[in-house]
Amino acid sequence: MLFDVRTYRCKPGTINRHLALYKELGMGPQTSALGGQPLAYLIAETGEINSYLHIWQYKDAADRAAKRAVMMADNGWQNYLAESAKLGALEHQQTSLMVPAPFWTPKA
């Protein structure tokens, strides 16, 4: 099992516009290509405000690579990326690929 944990920080005052754009243009192509909803999609209430994260679950690195290739080839996803770049809300991204601790069994 592989977890793709992605954390993004938006410029102050832009997170709501960015998330609305994702809901309108990005969510459909992304969830279709990646095989469903993320494990979590969360917005910061404290700490690093103006940030959000999402966690995607894959069988392994090959599963992740295959699904992300489908997503990157999708015209709808490419349109979302272009519109997101025009909006200019994102100022930082961090991606962490993580595996379960030896004593934890994720729910399928």
C-alpha positions as CSV (number, residue, x, y, z in Angstrom):
1,M,0.0,0.0,0.0
2,L,1.3,3.5,-0.9
3,F,-0.2,6.8,0.3
4,D,0.4,10.0,-1.7
5,V,0.1,12.8,0.8
6,R,-0.1,16.2,-1.0
7,T,0.0,19.5,0.9
8,Y,-0.6,22.8,-0.8
9,R,-0.4,26.4,0.4
10,C,-2.3,29.2,-1.3
11,K,-1.6,32.9,-1.3
12,P,-3.7,34.7,1.4
13,G,-7.2,35.4,0.3
14,T,-7.2,32.9,-2.6
15,I,-7.9,29.4,-1.1
16,N,-11.7,29.6,-1.6
17,R,-11.3,30.6,-5.2
18,H,-8.8,27.9,-5.8
19,L,-10.9,25.2,-4.1
20,A,-14.0,26.3,-6.1
21,L,-12.0,26.0,-9.3
22,Y,-10.9,22.5,-8.3
23,K,-14.5,21.5,-7.6
24,E,-15.7,22.9,-10.9
25,L,-12.9,21.7,-13.2
26,G,-10.4,19.4,-11.5
27,M,-12.3,17.1,-9.2
28,G,-14.1,15.2,-12.0
29,P,-11.1,14.4,-14.1
30,Q,-8.9,13.6,-11.1
31,T,-11.3,11.2,-9.4
32,S,-12.1,9.5,-12.6
33,A,-8.5,8.9,-13.5
34,L,-7.4,7.9,-10.0
35,G,-10.2,5.5,-9.5
36,G,-12.4,7.4,-7.0
37,Q,-12.3,9.7,-4.1
38,P,-9.2,10.4,-2.1
39,L,-8.8,8.9,1.4
40,A,-9.0,12.5,2.7
41,Y,-9.3,16.1,1.5
42,L,-8.7,18.5,4.3
43,I,-8.5,22.3,4.9
44,A,-6.3,23.7,7.7
45,E,-8.2,25.2,10.6
46,T,-5.0,26.1,12.6
47,G,-1.3,26.2,12.0
48,E,-0.4,26.7,8.3
49,I,-3.6,28.4,7.4
50,N,-4.4,28.9,3.7
51,S,-3.3,25.3,3.2
52,Y,-5.0,22.1,2.4
53,L,-4.0,18.5,1.9
54,H,-5.3,15.4,0.2
55,I,-4.3,11.8,0.5
56,W,-4.6,9.2,-2.3
57,Q,-4.2,5.5,-1.7
58,Y,-2.6,3.2,-4.3
59,K,-1.7,-0.5,-4.4
60,D,2.0,0.4,-5.1
61,A,4.2,2.8,-7.0
62,A,3.3,1.1,-10.4
63,D,-0.4,1.6,-9.7
64,R,0.2,5.3,-8.8
65,A,2.3,5.9,-11.9
66,A,-0.3,4.3,-14.2
67,K,-3.2,6.2,-12.7
68,R,-1.3,9.5,-12.7
69,A,-0.3,9.0,-16.4
70,V,-4.0,8.6,-17.3
71,M,-4.8,11.8,-15.3
72,M,-2.0,13.8,-17.0
73,A,-3.2,12.7,-20.4
74,D,-6.8,13.8,-19.7
75,N,-7.8,17.0,-21.5
76,G,-10.1,18.0,-18.6
77,W,-7.3,17.7,-16.2
78,Q,-5.0,19.8,-18.4
79,N,-7.6,22.4,-18.7
80,Y,-7.9,22.6,-14.9
81,L,-4.1,22.9,-14.6
82,A,-4.1,25.8,-17.1
83,E,-6.9,27.6,-15.3
84,S,-5.3,27.0,-11.9
85,A,-2.0,28.5,-13.3
86,K,-4.0,31.6,-14.5
87,L,-5.6,32.0,-11.1
88,G,-2.1,31.9,-9.5
89,A,-3.3,30.9,-6.0
90,L,-0.8,28.2,-5.3
91,E,2.5,29.2,-3.7
92,H,3.8,25.9,-2.4
93,Q,3.4,22.2,-2.8
94,Q,4.8,19.3,-0.9
95,T,4.3,15.6,-1.9
96,S,5.2,12.8,0.4
97,L,4.9,9.1,-0.6
98,M,4.3,7.1,2.5
99,V,3.8,3.4,3.4
100,P,1.9,2.0,6.4
101,A,3.8,1.4,9.7
102,P,4.4,-2.3,10.3
103,F,1.7,-2.5,13.0
104,W,-1.1,-0.7,11.0
105,T,-3.3,-2.3,8.5
106,P,-5.2,0.2,6.3
107,K,-8.8,-0.3,5.6
108,A,-9.3,-1.5,1.9
